[in-house]
Amino acid sequence: MARTGPAQRKPDPRAESTRRQLAAAVLDLASQRDLSLITVSDIANRAGVNRATVYLHSADRDSLLVGALESWMSRIAELAARCCPSRPGMDVTAAPDELVGLFREFEQDAALFRRILGADGSGKLVHRLQNVVREHVRRHLPEQEEPGGVPHDLRAAFLSGALLGVVGHWLSQDTRPPAVEVADSTWKMINSLS
């Protein structure tokens, strides 16, 4: 009889349900108050579990945030990567739909993202988002670097950092222009620097 190793185990539906509850709880709380005011006990209470259960699934509040937003970060990263200005046939005059979509993703939950990406937010989440976006952008750059050009990793870091910097600035404003306007302005800046 064959033994079932760790890689062959089926996911436990109860554990998956608890992870979803914890993710919903931390996102709900983060959309309502500053992260510094959210404790693991608050998350446990909101999710309807005890603190020990929270620690079975995550090391801390910020790790819960990262896990809760992992698929969203991949979506953001893919949108960012698809608007690299060096893609062949790309219109340099109008912001691509992907760039507008990226800003709309942030705009939909602006209160949440303003808190978690701001000065008192989650450094762990910001770091993870930067890495995910940079890696996606790097993979979408043309395979061949231009002779004497900038290495791909530096170009990806520059583009992703500039993009996320604009997002952070935009979210920090009390009165924000609509996503399409900031996307158009960002596109002009990206193309002027490329």
C-alpha positions as CSV (number, residue, x, y, z in Angstrom):
1,M,0.0,0.0,0.0
2,A,1.4,3.4,-1.0
3,R,1.9,6.0,1.6
4,T,0.5,9.5,1.2
5,G,3.2,12.1,1.5
6,P,2.7,15.8,2.3
7,A,2.6,16.7,-1.4
8,Q,-0.1,14.2,-2.0
9,R,-2.5,15.2,0.7
10,K,-5.8,16.7,-0.2
11,P,-6.5,20.2,1.0
12,D,-8.6,20.2,4.2
13,P,-11.9,22.0,3.4
14,R,-12.1,23.3,6.9
15,A,-8.7,24.8,6.8
16,E,-9.5,26.4,3.5
17,S,-12.7,27.9,4.9
18,T,-10.8,29.2,8.0
19,R,-8.2,30.8,5.7
20,R,-11.0,32.5,3.7
21,Q,-12.5,33.7,7.0
22,L,-9.2,35.1,8.2
23,A,-8.6,36.8,4.9
24,A,-12.0,38.4,4.9
25,A,-11.6,39.5,8.5
26,V,-8.2,41.2,8.0
27,L,-9.3,43.0,4.8
28,D,-12.6,44.1,6.4
29,L,-10.8,45.5,9.5
30,A,-8.0,47.1,7.4
31,S,-10.7,48.9,5.3
32,Q,-12.1,50.4,8.5
33,R,-9.1,51.4,10.6
34,D,-5.4,51.9,10.6
35,L,-3.3,48.8,10.8
36,S,-1.6,49.9,14.0
37,L,-5.0,49.6,15.7
38,I,-5.7,46.0,14.4
39,T,-4.5,43.1,16.6
40,V,-4.5,39.4,16.0
41,S,-7.3,39.2,18.6
42,D,-9.4,41.6,16.5
43,I,-8.9,39.4,13.5
44,A,-9.7,36.3,15.4
45,N,-12.9,37.8,16.8
46,R,-14.0,39.1,13.4
47,A,-13.3,35.7,11.8
48,G,-15.0,33.8,14.7
49,V,-12.0,31.8,15.6
50,N,-9.5,31.8,18.5
51,R,-6.0,33.5,18.4
52,A,-4.3,30.1,18.3
53,T,-6.2,29.3,15.1
54,V,-4.9,32.5,13.6
55,Y,-1.3,31.6,14.4
56,L,-1.9,28.1,12.8
57,H,-2.5,29.9,9.5
58,S,-0.2,32.9,9.7
59,A,2.7,34.4,11.6
60,D,1.1,37.8,12.0
61,R,-1.4,40.4,10.8
62,D,0.8,41.5,7.9
63,S,1.3,37.9,6.7
64,L,-2.4,37.5,6.7
65,L,-2.8,40.6,4.6
66,V,-0.2,39.4,2.1
67,G,-2.0,36.0,1.8
68,A,-5.4,37.7,1.5
69,L,-4.2,39.8,-1.4
70,E,-1.8,37.4,-3.2
71,S,-4.1,36.8,-6.2
72,W,-5.0,40.5,-6.4
73,M,-1.2,41.3,-6.4
74,S,-0.7,38.9,-9.3
75,R,-3.6,40.6,-11.2
76,I,-2.0,44.0,-10.5
77,A,1.4,42.8,-11.6
78,E,0.0,41.3,-14.8
79,L,-1.7,44.6,-15.6
80,A,1.5,46.5,-14.9
81,A,3.5,44.2,-17.1
82,R,1.2,44.5,-20.0
83,C,1.7,48.2,-20.3
84,C,5.5,48.2,-20.6
85,P,6.1,50.9,-23.2
86,S,8.6,48.7,-25.1
87,R,6.0,46.2,-26.3
88,P,5.9,46.2,-30.1
89,G,2.9,48.0,-31.7
90,M,1.9,49.8,-28.5
91,D,0.3,53.2,-28.9
92,V,2.4,55.7,-27.1
93,T,-0.2,58.5,-27.1
94,A,-3.0,56.9,-25.1
95,A,-2.8,55.0,-21.8
96,P,-3.3,51.3,-22.5
97,D,-6.5,49.7,-21.0
98,E,-4.3,47.7,-18.7
99,L,-2.9,50.8,-17.1
100,V,-6.3,52.3,-16.6
101,G,-7.4,48.9,-15.2
102,L,-4.5,48.9,-12.8
103,F,-5.6,52.3,-11.3
104,R,-9.2,51.2,-11.2
105,E,-8.2,48.1,-9.2
106,F,-6.8,50.5,-6.5
107,E,-9.7,53.0,-6.9
108,Q,-12.3,50.3,-6.1
109,D,-11.0,49.9,-2.6
110,A,-9.1,53.2,-2.2
111,A,-9.7,53.4,1.6
112,L,-8.2,49.9,2.1
113,F,-5.2,50.5,-0.1
114,R,-4.5,53.9,1.2
115,R,-4.2,52.4,4.7
116,I,-2.2,49.3,3.9
117,L,0.2,50.9,1.4
118,G,0.6,54.2,3.2
119,A,3.2,55.4,5.7
120,D,1.6,53.5,8.6
121,G,0.7,50.5,6.4
122,S,2.2,47.1,5.9
123,G,5.9,47.1,4.9
124,K,5.6,43.3,4.3
125,L,2.8,43.8,1.9
126,V,4.4,46.7,0.1
127,H,7.6,44.7,-0.3
128,R,5.7,41.7,-1.7
129,L,3.8,43.9,-4.1
130,Q,7.0,45.5,-5.4
131,N,8.6,42.2,-5.9
132,V,5.6,40.7,-7.7
133,V,5.2,43.7,-10.0
134,R,8.9,43.9,-10.8
135,E,9.1,40.2,-11.7
136,H,6.1,40.4,-14.0
137,V,7.4,43.5,-15.7
138,R,10.8,41.9,-16.1
139,R,9.3,38.9,-17.8
140,H,7.4,41.1,-20.3
141,L,10.3,43.1,-21.4
142,P,11.7,42.2,-24.9
143,E,14.1,39.3,-24.8
144,Q,16.9,41.2,-26.4
145,E,18.4,44.1,-24.5
146,E,19.3,47.1,-26.7
147,P,23.1,47.2,-27.3
148,G,24.6,49.4,-24.5
149,G,21.1,49.5,-23.0
150,V,19.9,49.2,-19.4
151,P,19.8,45.7,-18.0
152,H,16.4,44.1,-17.7
153,D,16.4,43.9,-13.9
154,L,17.1,47.6,-13.6
155,R,14.6,48.6,-16.2
156,A,11.9,46.4,-14.5
157,A,12.8,47.9,-11.1
158,F,12.6,51.4,-12.5
159,L,9.2,50.9,-14.2
160,S,7.6,49.0,-11.4
161,G,8.9,51.5,-8.8
162,A,7.7,54.5,-10.8
163,L,4.3,52.9,-11.3
164,L,3.8,52.0,-7.6
165,G,5.2,55.4,-6.6
166,V,2.5,57.1,-8.6
167,V,-0.2,54.8,-7.1
168,G,1.0,55.6,-3.6
169,H,1.0,59.3,-4.2
170,W,-2.4,59.2,-5.9
171,L,-3.9,57.2,-3.0
172,S,-2.5,59.6,-0.4
173,Q,-4.4,62.6,-1.8
174,D,-7.6,63.6,-0.1
175,T,-9.1,64.5,-3.5
176,R,-8.0,62.1,-6.2
177,P,-8.4,62.5,-10.0
178,P,-10.3,59.6,-11.6
179,A,-8.3,56.5,-12.5
180,V,-8.4,57.2,-16.3
181,E,-6.8,60.7,-15.7
182,V,-4.0,59.5,-13.5
183,A,-3.4,56.6,-16.0
184,D,-3.1,59.0,-18.9
185,S,-0.6,61.2,-17.0
186,T,1.4,58.2,-15.8
187,W,1.5,56.9,-19.4
188,K,2.9,60.2,-20.6
189,M,5.6,60.2,-17.9
190,I,6.6,56.5,-18.6
191,N,6.9,57.2,-22.3
192,S,8.9,60.4,-21.8
193,L,11.5,58.5,-19.7
194,S,11.7,55.3,-21.9
